[in-house]
Amino acid sequence: MLFDLLAIAAELLFWYRLLVAMFNTAAWYWSGLWGVFAALDAACLPLGIFLLRRRRGV
C-alpha cells in the first residue's frame, strides 16, 4: 500500500497504468484477473486452518 502511494506521488507512469488496468471493471480480463486472486484466497484458507490446527495440536 505504501509503495503504491509512493509510486503515485512520484508519478511513475507505468505504475499508474497498472493500477488503472487492475481496477478497470469494464475490461474483458477483469473477472479472470480477480477470479485468480479469489481462487488463491480460497486455497489459502484450508491451508491456514490446517497449519493452525497442527500448531495447536488439535
Sequence and secondary structure as in RCSB ss.txt:
>XXXX:A:sequence
MLFDLLAIAAELLFWYRLLVAMFNTAAWYWSGLWGVFAALDAACLPLGIFLLRRRRGV
>XXXX:A:secstr
 HHHHHHHHTT HHHHHHHHHHT TTSTTHHHHHHHHHHHHHHHHHHHHHHHHHHHT 
